[in-house]
């Protein structure tokens, strides 16, 4: 009996220690802002790229991903880059080269490209959260890094509802898929009883159900892109 109690106490202490370690914030000096969701920092005299966990912004420079975003949203590459620059500038309103920020890690510390994955904090503010709440980023949930996923989804829904940042109700400033006027757009989508890709009418709707409604089965390979046939 005593051994069982000791084992339970040990397990509890180990869990507390693990949680404390996961929540530990590491100081880093900002070197540059790459775009709205990626920065370069200096940690222990080593330069690292940091991808902000849980968010996705338009590309700010022409590349393959910018072309993909243009295709998905039916916008021109120049429009995507313009929105990307807006997101980048908004990130710079919170952090700037020379600033000291604090990195909070989740379950997975690096992505397949070798970049650090982190929640970036400055002056008591989580920048990832602010980018979504202010309307300059999509939520992008990729397990196992899901610590603030629900918070980000709620923030995103509010930003879209009230037209914050990139979600202003103008085609030139909206990072959403363009549609004919008579069709439903991203501003009146609602979470209904849809759970499968065959029920989705567009990539935009699939993203909404994944990121806002939390229908994870739409993203079977967990790459953050729902319904691959729709979102090619």
N, C-alpha and C positions, 0 to 999 in steps of 0.2 A: 504493500500500500504506500509506504513511504517513498519507494522508488518511483511509483507512478506519479505521485505528487511532485517529486523532484524533476521528473521528466517534463511534466506540464509546465512547471515554473521555468525550466531551461528553454522550452520551446517558445514560451511567451517572451522571455528576454531576448531570444534570438530574433523573433519577429519584430520586436521594438527596435532592435539594433539595425536590422535590415531596412526598416522604414526610415529610420533616422539617416542612414547612409544614402538611401535613394533620394531623400529630400535635401541633402547637403548641396550647398551652392558654391561653385568654384569661381573665384575672381578671374577675369580676363580683360585685356586691354583691346579695344576696338581698333583695328588697322584700317578697314575700309568697309563700305556698304556695297555689296555686289548687286543685289536687287531687293525687292520687298520681302523676301523670305530667306535670304542668305547673307551672311556677313563673314568677314575674315578677322580673326582675333589672334592675340599673342598670349599663350599660356605657358608659363615656365620657360620663357625664351624660345618657344616653339610656335611657328605659325600654323594655324588651323582654320579650315573652313567650317562654319557652323550653319547647319540647316535648321531653321526654326521649326520645332515639332508642331504638327497639327494644323498648319496653315499652308495655303498655296496662293501665290499672286501671279499676275500676268508677267511674262518675260519682259525685261527692260532692254535687251539686246537681241539682234536677229540671230536665231539659231534654230535647230530642228524642233525644239519644244515650242518656240514661238509660232512656227508653221503649223504645228499640231493644234495649238490653242486657237489659232485663226480658223483652221478647218472646223474644229468642234463648235466654235461660237459663231461661225459664218461672218467673221469680221476680217478686215484686211490685216496684214502683218503690221502695217504702220499704226493701225488703231490699237492693236495689242501692245505694241511697244510704247505708245503714248500712255496707255493705262498702266503699263509696267513702270514707266517713269514716275507717274503719279503715286503709285504704291511705294516706290523707292524713296521718293521725297517725303512721304508720310512717315516712313520708318526713320528717316533722318531727323524728323521732328522729335523723336524720342531718344535716339542714340546717334553719336557722331564719332568720327575718328579721333582717338585720344581719350575717349570716355572709358571708364572702368565699368564693366557690366558683370553680372553674376549668372553663371550657367547652372541650371537645374536639369539633371538627366532623368530619364525614365528607364524602362526595362531594357531597351536596346540602346546602346550608347553611340553606335556608328551605323551609317547606311552602307549599301553595297559599293558606293563610290569612295568610301573612306572618310566622309564628312562626319563631324560630330553632330549628334542630334540633341537639341537642348531647348528648354524653355529659358528665354533670356529675360533677366530682371534688371531694372535700373530704377533707383530711387523708390523702391518698394512697389514698382509697377511691373507686371508681366507683359512684355512687349507683344508676345504672340497673341494674347487675349485682346490687347488694345487694337492690333491690326485688324482683327475680325470685327470687334465691336464698333470700330470707327468706320467699317465698310470698305476696307482696302484689301481683304483677303477672303478666300474660300476656306472653310474647314476641310482639312485633309487628314482623315483618320487612318493610320496604318498600324495595325497591331504588331507588336505588343505595347506600343506607346500610346496608351489610351487614357492616361491619368486625368486629363482635363477635357476629354472628348465631349461630354455632355454640356459643359460650360460653353465650349466653342460653338456647338450646334445652336444653343439658345441665343448666343450673341449674334450669330449669323442671321438667324430668323428675324431678330429685331432690326438688324441693319438693313436687311432687304425690305422689311415691312415699312420702315420709315424713310427709306431712300438715302441712307448715309453713304458718303464716299463714292465709290465706283458704282453704287447701285441707284444713283439718281435716275429718275424716270426719263432719261434721254438716251437715244441709241448711241450717240457719240461718246457718252460717258458711262455706259453700262457694260460690264463684263458678263453679259448673258447672251444666250443664243438668240439671234434675231428671228422674228416670226412675222407672218402676215398679221395685220391689225386685228382680224376677226378671231385669231387663235389665242389660246391661253398663253400668257407670258409669266415670267418668273415672279411677278409681283402679286399674283393671285393664286399661286399654287398652294394647295393645302394638303396636309397629311390625311390620306383616305385609306381605304382597305385595299391597297396595292402592295404586293410583295414580290412580284416576279418581273423579269425583264420583258416578257411578252406583253405585259400590261402597260409598259412605258411607251409614250408616243414620241419622245425625243430624248437626246442625251441630257439636255437641261433638266427634264423631269426626272430622269434616272439619278442625276447628281443631287437633286433636291431630296429625293426619297432616301438616298444613301446618307447624305451629310446632315440633313435637317430632321428627317423622320427616323433615322437610325436603322434602316432596313439593310443590314449587313450582308444578307444573302445575295444582294445585287453585285457585290464585289467578291466573288468566290476566290480569286487568287490574291486578295488582300494587297493590291498595288495602288489602291486609292481611286481606281477608274472603274465605274460601274458599267455593266452591260456592254461588253467589249464590241459587240456587233453594231450597237447604236453609236458608241463613242469611239469610233475608229480614228 
